């Protein structure tokens, strides 16, 4: 297994939190749905088994945004 310093995962979390912030201020748009879909896809492609619990959480949170937008 190759070591991952987590920077890629940190970027995914930042993008997710930005999308959640947009949602919390009332945005409901195709653009927000697409942003959440990109976050979901990036987390799904992140294949570091040591970080899989965080990836699952990210995917669950992104799926909630996708479903309401």
Beta strands, then each sheet from edge to edge (+ up, - down):
end
